[in-house]
Amino acid sequence: MSAIPPPRAGKWPAGTFLDMLSPEGQAALLDLGVPKVYRRGDVMLRESEHSDHVVLLVRAVVKATVTLENGRVALLSIKVGGDVVGEMAALSGEPRSATVTVCGDAHVRVISSGTFREYLGRFPEAGLALTRMIMQTLRWADKRRIDFNGYPAFVRLARVLDELADGYGRAVPEGVTLDLGLTQRELGALVGAEEDTARKELRSLRDRGVIRMGYRTITIVDREVLSSIAYDWSETR
């Protein structure tokens, strides 16, 4: 099965790797590697495995997770079409640092580490974009660690929804829709909360008219209140 056509140049989600490239850089990257299709639940990359290829997400939503010492699984980040995953192992030669799992059917291009490094040499802008993307991922993880230690679950959830809306939200008449295909359990994992807690807090946001919930979608209809909960929570609870 071949990969479906990508969006036109300049139409990638804001903040993704491809969005930060010139049209020439985008076209060159999209010509590399071989197309592949993954189905929901497939593991694209596995933590600790020794492989070094890069996966360019063309149309996809994936989650990166790690296994903690106590056996629980922590959700580190979300990546969507326009992002790359597996770049750290490709550049360092170290084992995979996280497991990447597909949240919905994914159309990707699998690129060998050598080909990807050669591409970075031809397009210096891509190296800068990759550095920015890695820094964004690290900042996201740092924010989540700070939130885990200092704020209750409803604040952590509001902050994540607010940031996802900035990075991956789609403007609709009602507000901003997140159609990343995340389950309530996955949202809970992203903020360090049990599924029941995540479900309770999402219902609370819905009942307050802040969000509307659909099948694996959330529409933020009152961004101002969501931001108040996220960043001035003592006055909004």
C-alpha positions as CSV (number, residue, x, y, z in Angstrom):
1,M,0.0,0.0,0.0
2,S,1.4,3.4,-1.0
3,A,1.4,6.5,1.2
4,I,-1.3,9.0,0.6
5,P,-0.3,12.4,-0.8
6,P,1.0,14.9,1.7
7,P,-0.5,18.4,2.2
8,R,0.7,21.2,0.0
9,A,3.9,23.0,1.0
10,G,3.3,25.3,3.9
11,K,0.2,23.5,5.1
12,W,1.9,21.3,7.7
13,P,0.8,21.8,11.4
14,A,2.4,24.8,13.0
15,G,5.6,23.9,14.9
16,T,6.3,20.6,13.2
17,F,9.6,19.8,11.5
18,L,8.3,20.2,8.0
19,D,6.5,23.4,8.8
20,M,9.9,24.9,9.7
21,L,11.5,24.0,6.3
22,S,11.5,25.8,3.0
23,P,9.4,24.3,0.2
24,E,12.6,23.0,-1.3
25,G,13.6,21.3,1.9
26,Q,10.1,19.9,2.4
27,A,10.0,18.4,-1.1
28,A,13.5,16.9,-0.8
29,L,12.7,15.2,2.5
30,L,9.4,13.9,1.2
31,D,11.3,12.1,-1.6
32,L,13.5,10.2,0.8
33,G,13.1,6.7,2.1
34,V,10.2,4.3,1.4
35,P,6.5,4.7,2.2
36,K,4.9,2.6,4.9
37,V,1.5,2.3,6.5
38,Y,0.9,1.5,10.2
39,R,-2.4,0.7,11.8
40,R,-3.8,2.0,15.1
41,G,-2.0,0.4,18.0
42,D,1.1,-0.6,16.0
43,V,4.5,0.0,17.6
44,M,6.6,2.1,15.3
45,L,9.7,2.2,17.4
46,R,10.4,0.3,20.6
47,E,12.3,1.5,23.7
48,S,15.8,0.1,24.1
49,E,15.9,-1.5,20.6
50,H,19.0,-1.1,18.5
51,S,17.9,0.5,15.3
52,D,18.7,3.9,13.8
53,H,16.3,4.7,11.0
54,V,14.1,7.9,11.1
55,V,10.4,7.9,10.5
56,L,8.9,11.0,8.8
57,L,5.2,11.3,9.7
58,V,3.2,12.3,6.7
59,R,-0.4,11.7,8.0
60,A,-0.2,10.4,11.5
61,V,-0.7,10.9,15.2
62,V,1.7,8.9,17.4
63,K,2.6,8.9,21.1
64,A,6.0,8.5,22.7
65,T,6.1,6.6,26.0
66,V,8.7,5.3,28.4
67,T,8.5,2.6,31.1
68,L,9.3,3.8,34.6
69,E,11.1,1.9,37.3
70,N,7.8,1.0,39.0
71,G,6.6,-0.6,35.8
72,R,4.1,2.2,34.9
73,V,4.2,3.8,31.5
74,A,4.6,7.5,31.1
75,L,3.4,9.4,28.1
76,L,6.2,11.8,27.0
77,S,4.9,13.5,23.9
78,I,2.6,13.6,21.0
79,K,3.8,13.9,17.4
80,V,1.7,14.5,14.3
81,G,2.1,14.7,10.5
82,G,5.0,16.9,9.6
83,D,7.1,15.7,12.6
84,V,10.0,13.1,12.6
85,V,10.5,10.5,15.2
86,G,13.6,8.3,15.9
87,E,16.0,11.2,15.2
88,M,18.0,10.8,18.4
89,A,19.0,7.2,17.8
90,A,19.8,8.1,14.1
91,L,22.2,10.9,15.2
92,S,23.7,9.3,18.3
93,G,23.8,5.6,17.5
94,E,22.4,4.9,21.0
95,P,19.4,2.6,21.6
96,R,15.9,3.9,21.3
97,S,14.9,6.1,24.3
98,A,11.2,5.7,23.9
99,T,8.4,3.6,22.4
100,V,6.5,5.2,19.6
101,T,2.9,3.8,19.1
102,V,0.4,4.8,16.5
103,C,-2.8,6.4,17.7
104,G,-4.6,6.0,14.3
105,D,-3.7,4.8,10.8
106,A,-0.4,6.3,9.9
107,H,1.2,7.1,6.6
108,V,4.9,7.6,6.9
109,R,8.3,7.4,5.1
110,V,11.0,5.3,6.7
111,I,14.4,6.9,6.1
112,S,17.8,5.3,6.8
113,S,20.1,7.1,9.2
114,G,22.7,7.6,6.5
115,T,20.3,9.1,4.1
116,F,18.9,11.4,6.8
117,R,22.3,12.6,7.8
118,E,23.2,13.3,4.2
119,Y,20.0,15.3,3.8
120,L,20.9,17.4,6.9
121,G,24.2,18.1,5.2
122,R,22.5,19.3,2.0
123,F,20.0,21.5,3.8
124,P,21.5,23.3,6.8
125,E,18.1,24.8,7.6
126,A,16.9,21.3,8.4
127,G,19.6,20.9,11.0
128,L,18.5,24.1,12.7
129,A,14.8,23.0,12.5
130,L,15.7,19.6,14.0
131,T,17.5,21.3,16.9
132,R,14.4,23.5,17.5
133,M,12.1,20.5,17.4
134,I,14.3,18.5,19.9
135,M,14.4,21.6,22.2
136,Q,10.6,21.9,22.0
137,T,10.2,18.3,23.0
138,L,12.6,18.7,25.9
139,R,10.8,21.8,27.1
140,W,7.5,20.0,26.9
141,A,8.9,17.2,29.0
142,D,10.4,19.7,31.5
143,K,7.0,21.4,31.9
144,R,5.3,18.1,32.5
145,R,7.8,17.2,35.3
146,I,7.3,20.6,37.0
147,D,3.5,20.3,36.7
148,F,3.5,16.8,38.2
149,N,5.2,18.0,41.3
150,G,3.4,21.3,41.9
151,Y,-0.1,21.2,40.5
152,P,-3.3,19.2,40.9
153,A,-4.6,17.0,38.0
154,F,-7.2,19.5,36.7
155,V,-4.5,22.2,36.3
156,R,-2.2,19.8,34.5
157,L,-5.0,18.7,32.2
158,A,-5.9,22.3,31.4
159,R,-2.3,23.2,30.7
160,V,-1.8,20.3,28.3
161,L,-5.1,21.1,26.5
162,D,-4.0,24.7,26.2
163,E,-0.6,23.8,24.8
164,L,-2.0,21.1,22.4
165,A,-4.4,23.8,21.1
166,D,-1.5,26.1,20.4
167,G,0.5,23.4,18.7
168,Y,-2.0,21.2,16.9
169,G,-5.4,22.8,17.3
170,R,-7.7,23.3,14.3
171,A,-9.9,26.5,14.2
172,V,-13.6,25.8,13.9
173,P,-16.6,28.1,14.3
174,E,-17.1,26.8,17.9
175,G,-13.5,27.3,18.9
176,V,-10.4,25.1,18.6
177,T,-10.7,21.4,17.9
178,L,-8.1,18.8,18.9
179,D,-8.7,15.7,16.7
180,L,-5.5,13.9,17.6
181,G,-7.3,10.6,18.3
182,L,-6.3,10.5,22.0
183,T,-8.3,8.5,24.5
184,Q,-9.1,9.7,28.0
185,R,-6.6,7.2,29.3
186,E,-3.9,8.6,27.1
187,L,-4.7,12.1,28.1
188,G,-4.5,11.0,31.7
189,A,-1.1,9.4,31.1
190,L,0.1,12.7,29.5
191,V,-0.7,14.6,32.7
192,G,0.2,11.8,35.2
193,A,-3.3,11.0,36.2
194,E,-5.4,7.8,36.3
195,E,-8.0,7.3,33.7
196,D,-10.9,7.8,36.1
197,T,-9.3,11.1,37.3
198,A,-8.9,12.3,33.7
199,R,-12.5,11.4,32.9
200,K,-13.8,13.2,35.9
201,E,-11.8,16.4,35.1
202,L,-12.8,16.3,31.4
203,R,-16.5,16.0,32.5
204,S,-16.0,19.0,34.8
205,L,-14.6,21.1,32.0
206,R,-17.5,20.0,29.8
207,D,-20.1,20.8,32.4
208,R,-18.6,24.3,32.8
209,G,-18.9,24.9,29.1
210,V,-15.2,25.1,28.6
211,I,-14.9,22.1,26.2
212,R,-17.1,19.8,24.1
213,M,-16.2,16.2,23.8
214,G,-16.6,13.9,20.8
215,Y,-15.2,10.5,19.8
216,R,-11.5,11.0,20.5
217,T,-11.9,14.7,19.8
218,I,-12.1,17.7,22.1
219,T,-13.2,21.2,21.1
220,I,-12.2,24.0,23.3
221,V,-15.1,26.5,23.2
222,D,-13.9,28.9,26.0
223,R,-10.2,29.4,25.7
224,E,-10.1,32.2,28.1
225,V,-11.6,30.1,31.0
226,L,-9.3,27.2,30.1
227,S,-6.2,29.5,30.3
228,S,-7.5,30.8,33.6
229,I,-7.7,27.3,35.0
230,A,-4.3,26.4,33.6
231,Y,-2.4,29.4,34.8
232,D,-4.5,31.1,37.6
233,W,-6.1,28.1,39.1
234,S,-6.4,29.3,42.6
235,E,-9.1,31.8,41.5
236,T,-11.0,29.5,39.3
237,R,-11.6,26.2,41.2
